[in-house]
């Protein structure tokens, strides 16, 4: 009888400890709620909670850190080398669509029909210099 009681108490203590101890990784933070109200942010490391009273939600901040480590791709350097779609015929000047924005473009040689893909080679103010992309066996539908 005493052995069953000790075993039941041990199981209860293990359940309480499992509910009270949480681990938060390096690129995570734990937002702690006590009875539904936010009481703070904790982590990283070993976190102790009041069982059945406090609850913790893990928030991943790794994406923020990765975003800060990326190479800056703004201004003209971000556009060079990207593929654009000609919205009007470029003979030699017309309009192209790049990342949802409509730009004035000049093709360096030849003529580009509407709907064809071009590659941006240089940016001069608000005008793009482009070259025609040559892709065999693939037609771009717009």
C-alpha positions as a LaTeX table, in Angstrom:
\begin{tabular}{lrrr}
\hline
Residue & $x$ (\AA) & $y$ (\AA) & $z$ (\AA) \\
\hline
Unk1 & 0.00 & 0.00 & 0.00 \\
Unk2 & 2.79 & 2.43 & 0.90 \\
Unk3 & 4.62 & 1.58 & $-2.31$ \\
Unk4 & 1.58 & 2.48 & $-4.46$ \\
Unk5 & 1.21 & 5.79 & $-2.61$ \\
Unk6 & 4.89 & 6.67 & $-3.07$ \\
Unk7 & 4.66 & 5.73 & $-6.76$ \\
Unk8 & 1.55 & 7.92 & $-7.24$ \\
Unk9 & 3.23 & 10.88 & $-5.50$ \\
Unk10 & 6.37 & 10.43 & $-7.66$ \\
Unk11 & 4.27 & 10.42 & $-10.84$ \\
Unk12 & 2.43 & 13.57 & $-9.66$ \\
Unk13 & 5.71 & 15.37 & $-8.91$ \\
Unk14 & 7.11 & 14.42 & $-12.35$ \\
Unk15 & 3.98 & 15.81 & $-14.05$ \\
Unk16 & 4.23 & 19.07 & $-12.07$ \\
Unk17 & 7.95 & 19.46 & $-12.91$ \\
Unk18 & 7.30 & 18.75 & $-16.60$ \\
Unk19 & 4.70 & 21.52 & $-16.63$ \\
Unk20 & 6.96 & 23.95 & $-14.72$ \\
Unk21 & 10.29 & 23.63 & $-16.57$ \\
Unk22 & 10.69 & 24.83 & $-20.15$ \\
Unk23 & 13.77 & 25.29 & $-22.36$ \\
Unk24 & 14.07 & 28.22 & $-24.78$ \\
Unk25 & 16.66 & 28.03 & $-27.58$ \\
Unk26 & 19.12 & 30.76 & $-28.57$ \\
Unk27 & 17.05 & 32.25 & $-31.40$ \\
Unk28 & 13.75 & 31.98 & $-29.51$ \\
Unk29 & 12.07 & 33.98 & $-26.79$ \\
Unk30 & 9.33 & 32.85 & $-24.44$ \\
Unk31 & 6.35 & 35.13 & $-23.87$ \\
Unk32 & 4.91 & 34.23 & $-20.46$ \\
Unk33 & 1.20 & 34.58 & $-19.69$ \\
Unk34 & $-0.13$ & 34.38 & $-16.12$ \\
Unk35 & $-3.86$ & 33.61 & $-16.09$ \\
Unk36 & $-4.11$ & 34.97 & $-19.63$ \\
Unk37 & $-2.24$ & 38.24 & $-19.04$ \\
Unk38 & 1.22 & 38.85 & $-20.47$ \\
Unk39 & 3.80 & 39.19 & $-17.69$ \\
Unk40 & 6.98 & 39.38 & $-19.73$ \\
Unk41 & 9.46 & 37.90 & $-22.15$ \\
Unk42 & 12.03 & 35.35 & $-21.03$ \\
Unk43 & 14.86 & 33.41 & $-22.56$ \\
Unk44 & 17.03 & 31.93 & $-23.87$ \\
Unk45 & 17.77 & 29.21 & $-21.33$ \\
Unk46 & 15.95 & 27.24 & $-18.67$ \\
Unk47 & 12.60 & 28.81 & $-17.69$ \\
Unk48 & 10.62 & 28.00 & $-14.55$ \\
Unk49 & 6.85 & 28.53 & $-14.65$ \\
Unk50 & 4.14 & 28.26 & $-12.02$ \\
Unk51 & 2.37 & 25.03 & $-13.06$ \\
Unk52 & $-1.20$ & 25.43 & $-14.37$ \\
Unk53 & $-1.10$ & 29.20 & $-13.65$ \\
Unk54 & 1.52 & 30.38 & $-16.15$ \\
Unk55 & 1.75 & 29.46 & $-19.80$ \\
Unk56 & 4.57 & 30.21 & $-22.24$ \\
Unk57 & 4.45 & 30.74 & $-26.01$ \\
Unk58 & 7.74 & 30.45 & $-27.91$ \\
Unk59 & 8.45 & 33.10 & $-30.55$ \\
Unk60 & 11.14 & 32.44 & $-33.18$ \\
Unk61 & 13.40 & 35.47 & $-33.76$ \\
Unk62 & 15.80 & 33.62 & $-36.09$ \\
Unk63 & 14.19 & 35.20 & $-39.16$ \\
Unk64 & 14.97 & 38.66 & $-37.82$ \\
Unk65 & 18.62 & 37.75 & $-37.29$ \\
Unk66 & 18.87 & 36.21 & $-40.78$ \\
Unk67 & 17.31 & 39.31 & $-42.29$ \\
Unk68 & 19.90 & 41.54 & $-40.65$ \\
Unk69 & 22.77 & 39.42 & $-42.00$ \\
Unk70 & 21.61 & 39.59 & $-45.64$ \\
Unk71 & 23.42 & 41.67 & $-48.23$ \\
Unk72 & 21.81 & 45.05 & $-48.86$ \\
Unk73 & 19.87 & 44.91 & $-52.11$ \\
Unk74 & 18.46 & 48.38 & $-52.44$ \\
Unk75 & 19.09 & 51.23 & $-54.85$ \\
Unk76 & 20.50 & 50.43 & $-58.29$ \\
Unk77 & 22.62 & 47.47 & $-57.20$ \\
Unk78 & 19.52 & 45.48 & $-56.29$ \\
Unk79 & 18.04 & 45.81 & $-59.77$ \\
Unk80 & 21.09 & 44.90 & $-61.85$ \\
Unk81 & 20.89 & 41.32 & $-63.09$ \\
Unk82 & 17.18 & 40.90 & $-62.40$ \\
Unk83 & 14.73 & 39.70 & $-65.00$ \\
Unk84 & 11.97 & 42.08 & $-66.13$ \\
Unk85 & 9.01 & 41.62 & $-68.46$ \\
Unk86 & 8.44 & 44.07 & $-71.30$ \\
Unk87 & 4.97 & 45.57 & $-70.98$ \\
Unk88 & 5.30 & 47.55 & $-74.21$ \\
Unk89 & 7.52 & 46.97 & $-77.22$ \\
Unk90 & 11.05 & 48.27 & $-76.65$ \\
Unk91 & 12.19 & 49.87 & $-79.89$ \\
Unk92 & 14.49 & 51.07 & $-78.33$ \\
Unk93 & 12.45 & 52.61 & $-75.46$ \\
Unk94 & 9.41 & 51.29 & $-73.64$ \\
Unk95 & 8.05 & 50.08 & $-70.29$ \\
Unk96 & 9.09 & 47.00 & $-68.29$ \\
Unk97 & 7.71 & 45.41 & $-65.12$ \\
Unk98 & 10.23 & 44.67 & $-62.36$ \\
Unk99 & 9.07 & 43.33 & $-58.96$ \\
Unk100 & 5.60 & 44.79 & $-59.50$ \\
Unk101 & 6.89 & 48.24 & $-60.53$ \\
Unk102 & 6.65 & 49.77 & $-63.99$ \\
Unk103 & 9.95 & 51.28 & $-65.22$ \\
Unk104 & 11.04 & 53.08 & $-68.39$ \\
Unk105 & 13.65 & 50.95 & $-70.16$ \\
Unk106 & 15.96 & 51.23 & $-73.15$ \\
Unk107 & 17.17 & 48.08 & $-74.94$ \\
Unk108 & 20.86 & 48.24 & $-75.89$ \\
Unk109 & 20.47 & 46.67 & $-79.33$ \\
Unk110 & 17.62 & 45.22 & $-81.34$ \\
Unk111 & 13.91 & 45.22 & $-80.57$ \\
Unk112 & 11.98 & 43.52 & $-77.78$ \\
Unk113 & 8.31 & 42.62 & $-78.18$ \\
Unk114 & 5.72 & 43.02 & $-75.45$ \\
Unk115 & 5.71 & 40.06 & $-73.04$ \\
Unk116 & 9.35 & 39.04 & $-73.61$ \\
Unk117 & 11.84 & 38.79 & $-70.77$ \\
Unk118 & 14.79 & 41.18 & $-70.51$ \\
Unk119 & 17.74 & 41.39 & $-68.11$ \\
Unk120 & 18.64 & 44.67 & $-66.41$ \\
Unk121 & 22.27 & 45.66 & $-67.06$ \\
Unk122 & 22.47 & 49.25 & $-65.79$ \\
Unk123 & 20.41 & 51.87 & $-63.98$ \\
Unk124 & 20.60 & 55.54 & $-65.04$ \\
Unk125 & 18.39 & 57.62 & $-62.79$ \\
Unk126 & 14.84 & 56.36 & $-63.38$ \\
Unk127 & 15.70 & 54.63 & $-66.66$ \\
Unk128 & 16.87 & 51.04 & $-66.99$ \\
Unk129 & 19.25 & 49.72 & $-69.63$ \\
Unk130 & 18.27 & 46.18 & $-70.57$ \\
Unk131 & 19.33 & 43.33 & $-72.87$ \\
Unk132 & 17.05 & 40.78 & $-74.45$ \\
Unk133 & 17.03 & 37.33 & $-72.82$ \\
Unk134 & 17.32 & 34.46 & $-75.22$ \\
Unk135 & 15.54 & 31.37 & $-73.89$ \\
Unk136 & 14.95 & 28.49 & $-76.27$ \\
Unk137 & 11.77 & 26.48 & $-76.09$ \\
Unk138 & 9.97 & 28.62 & $-73.54$ \\
Unk139 & 7.29 & 31.22 & $-74.17$ \\
Unk140 & 6.25 & 33.70 & $-71.51$ \\
Unk141 & 2.47 & 34.12 & $-71.10$ \\
Unk142 & 1.12 & 37.26 & $-69.50$ \\
\hline
\end{tabular}
